[in-house]
């Protein structure tokens, strides 16, 4: 579109007005520029001079705990070993705000669950913050396991369903569903429904596993058919 003479004159007047305003308000402009520099500089200083070094220290501090966790030494992983390793709980306390401390909440929660302390486990599992495609759903499912142990079956089934949905959402960009862990969590939810004598809901989940997660171990082995048959029989008896 061609610019008319009047349009060019309007643009020129606009630029002149802006220049005039800047000239009259130099102090304000300079103050704004300085403030912007301070804010941006402060952000990068905070990120690279404070957060990054703390993240490195936190990663070093948690390393041995992951080893203890891997071999099932949950008490040592949680509380430390008096030989230099401080434990997940102190990592959380001393390095709060770091990604490693957020991960340590998940580890600590699972440790407490393995030690039979389910309320403490839920406290820490609930504070886990991460978006890993495997870890995040596993932590959610661990909450479901704790609720089962505490007898809160409604919260247990909800947690397992959330874990399955979370695993699928992480896999959506590739195969669409997670054939490894989503069916496992749906199985857990279905078994909880069976405990509540809600065989119709259990049957829905078993059927979903067979029809949606066709490449899962449960579907390919035919194992799921046994659960479907049982749920069909028991749901019929409840009618």
For each residue, the residues with C-beta under 8 A, 3 or more apart:
1:
2:
3: 7 8 11
4: 7 8
5: 8 9
6: 9 10
7: 3 4 10 11
8: 3 4 5 11 12
9: 5 6 12 13
10: 6 7 13 14
11: 3 7 8 14 15
12: 8 9 15 16
13: 9 10 16 17
14: 10 11 17 18
15: 11 12 18 19
16: 12 13 19 20
17: 13 14 20 21
18: 14 15 21 22
19: 15 16 22 23
20: 16 17 23 24
21: 17 18 24 25
22: 18 19 25 26 29
23: 19 20 26
24: 20 21
25: 21 22 28 29
26: 22 23 29 30
27: 30 31
28: 25 31 32
29: 22 25 26 32 33
30: 26 27 33 34
31: 27 28 34 35
32: 28 29 35 36
33: 29 30 36 37
34: 30 31 37 38
35: 31 32 38 39
36: 32 33 39 40
37: 33 34 40 41
38: 34 35 41 42
39: 35 36 42 43
40: 36 37 43 44
41: 37 38 44 45
42: 38 39 45 46
43: 39 40 46 47
44: 40 41 47 48
45: 41 42 48 49 50
46: 42 43 49 50 51
47: 43 44 50 51 52
48: 44 45 51 52
49: 45 46 52 53
50: 45 46 47 53 54
51: 46 47 48 54 55 97 98
52: 47 48 49 55 56
53: 49 50 56 57
54: 50 51 57 58 95 97 98
55: 51 52 58 59 95 98 99 100
56: 52 53 59 60
57: 53 54 60 61 95
58: 54 55 61 62 91 94 95 98 99 100 101 104
59: 55 56 62 63 100
60: 56 57 63
61: 57 58 65 85 86 90 91 94 95 100
62: 58 59 65 66 88 91 100 103 104 107
63: 59 60 66 67
64: 67 68 81 84 85
65: 61 62 68 69 77 85 87 88 91 104 107
66: 62 63 69 70 77 107
67: 63 64 70 71
68: 64 65 71 73 74 76 77 81 85
69: 65 66 72 73 74 77 107 110 111
70: 66 67
71: 67 68
72: 69 114
73: 68 69 76 77
74: 68 69 77 78 110 111 114 115
75: 78 79 111 115
76: 68 73 79 80 81 85 87
77: 65 66 68 69 73 74 87 88 107 111
78: 74 75 87 88 89 108 111 112 115
79: 75 76 87 89
80: 76 85 86 87 90
81: 64 68 76 84 85 87
82:
83:
84: 64 81
85: 61 64 65 68 76 80 81
86: 61 80 90 91 94
87: 65 76 77 78 79 80 81 90 91
88: 62 65 77 78 91 92 104 107 108 111
89: 78 79 92 93 108
90: 61 80 86 87 93 94
91: 58 61 62 65 86 87 88 94 95 100 101 104
92: 88 89 95 96 101 104 105 108 124
93: 89 90 96
94: 58 61 86 90 91
95: 54 55 57 58 61 91 92 98 100 101 104
96: 92 93 101
97: 51 54 101
98: 51 54 55 58 95 101 102
99: 55 58 102 103 130
100: 55 58 59 61 62 91 95 103 104
101: 58 91 92 95 96 97 98 104 105
102: 98 99 105 106 127 128 129 130
103: 62 99 100 106 107 128 130 135
104: 58 62 65 88 91 92 95 100 101 107 108
105: 92 101 102 108 109 124 125 127 128 129
106: 102 103 109 110 124 125 128 130 135 139 142
107: 62 65 66 69 77 88 103 104 110 111
108: 78 88 89 92 104 105 111 112 124
109: 105 106 112 113 120 121 122 123 124 125 126 127 128 139 142 143
110: 69 74 106 107 113 114 121 125 139 142
111: 69 74 75 77 78 88 107 108 114 115 121
112: 78 108 109 115 117 118 120 121 124
113: 109 110 116 117 118 121 125 142 145 146 149
114: 72 74 110 111
115: 74 75 78 111 112
116: 113 149
117: 112 113 120 121
118: 112 113 121 122 146 149 150
119: 122 123 146 150
120: 109 112 117 123 124
121: 109 110 111 112 113 117 118 124 125 142 146
122: 109 118 119 125 126 143 146 147
123: 109 119 120 126 127
124: 92 105 106 108 109 112 120 121 127 128
125: 105 106 109 110 113 121 122 128 139 142 143 146
126: 109 122 123 143
127: 102 105 109 123 124
128: 102 103 105 106 109 124 125 136 139
129: 102 105
130: 99 102 103 106 135 136 139
131: 136 170
132: 135 136
133: 136 137 167 170 171 178
134: 137 138 167 181
135: 103 106 130 132 138 139
136: 128 130 131 132 133 139 140 166 170
137: 133 134 140 141 163 164 166 167 170 178 181 182 185
138: 134 135 141 142 163 181
139: 106 109 110 125 128 130 135 136 142 143
140: 136 137 143 144 159 162 163 166
141: 137 138 144 145 159 160 163 181 184 185 188
142: 106 109 110 113 121 125 138 139 145 146
143: 109 122 125 126 139 140 146 147 159
144: 140 141 147 148 155 156 157 158 159 160 163 185 188 189 192
145: 113 141 142 148 149 156 188
146: 113 118 119 121 122 125 142 143 149 150
147: 122 143 144 150 152 153 155 156 159
148: 144 145 151 152 153 156 192
149: 113 116 118 145 146
150: 118 119 146 147
151: 148
152: 147 148 155 156
153: 147 148 156 157 192 195 196
154: 157 158
155: 144 147 152 158 159
156: 144 145 147 148 152 153 159 160 189 192
157: 144 153 154 160 161 189 192 193 196
158: 144 154 155 161 162
159: 140 141 143 144 147 155 156 162 163
160: 141 144 156 157 163 164 185 186 188 189 192
161: 157 158 164 165 185 186 189
162: 140 158 159 165 166
163: 137 138 140 141 144 159 160 166 167 181 185
164: 137 160 161 167 168 181 182 183 185 186 189
165: 161 162 168 169 182
166: 136 137 140 162 163 169 170
167: 133 134 137 163 164 170 171 178 180 181 182 185
168: 164 165 171 172 176 177 178 182
169: 165 166 172
170: 131 133 136 137 166 167 178
171: 133 167 168 174 175 176 177 178 182
172: 168 169 176
173:
174: 171
175: 171 178 179
176: 168 171 172
177: 168 171 182 212 213
178: 133 137 167 168 170 171 175 181 182
179: 175 182 183 213 214 215 216
180: 167 183 184 216
181: 134 137 138 141 163 164 167 178 184 185
182: 137 164 165 167 168 171 177 178 179 185 186 213 216
183: 164 179 180 186 187 209 213 216 217 218 219
184: 141 180 181 187 188 218
185: 137 141 144 160 161 163 164 167 181 182 188 189
186: 160 161 164 182 183 189 190 205 208 209 213
187: 183 184 190 191 205 206 209 218 227
188: 141 144 145 160 184 185 191 192
189: 144 156 157 160 161 164 185 186 192 193 205
190: 186 187 193 194 201 202 205 206 227 231
191: 187 188 194 195 202
192: 144 148 153 156 157 160 188 189 195 196
193: 157 189 190 196 198 199 201 202 205
194: 190 191 197 198 199 202 231 234
195: 153 191 192
196: 153 157 192 193
197: 194 238
198: 193 194 201 202
199: 193 194 202 203 231 234 235 238
200: 203 204 231 235 238
201: 190 193 198 204 205
202: 190 191 193 194 198 199 205 206 227 231 235
203: 199 200 206 207 228 231 232 235
204: 200 201 207 208
205: 186 187 189 190 193 201 202 208 209
206: 187 190 202 203 209 210 224 227 228 231
207: 203 204 210 211 228
208: 186 204 205 211 212 213
209: 183 186 187 205 206 212 213 216 218 219 224
210: 206 207 213 214 218 219 224 225 228
211: 207 208 214
212: 177 208 209
213: 177 179 182 183 186 208 209 210 216 218 219
214: 179 210 211 219 220
215: 179 219 220
216: 179 180 182 183 209 213 219 220
217: 183 220 221 223
218: 183 184 187 209 210 213 221 223 224
219: 183 209 210 213 214 215 216 222 224
220: 214 215 216 217
221: 217 218 224
222: 219 225 226
223: 217 218 226 227
224: 206 209 210 218 219 221 227 228
225: 210 222 228 229
226: 222 223 229 230
227: 187 190 202 206 223 224 230 231
228: 203 206 207 210 224 225 231 232
229: 225 226 232 233
230: 226 227 233 234
231: 190 194 199 200 202 203 206 227 228 234 235
232: 203 228 229 235 236
233: 229 230 236 237
234: 194 199 230 231 237 238
235: 199 200 202 203 231 232 238 239
236: 232 233 239
237: 233 234
238: 197 199 200 234 235
239: 235 236
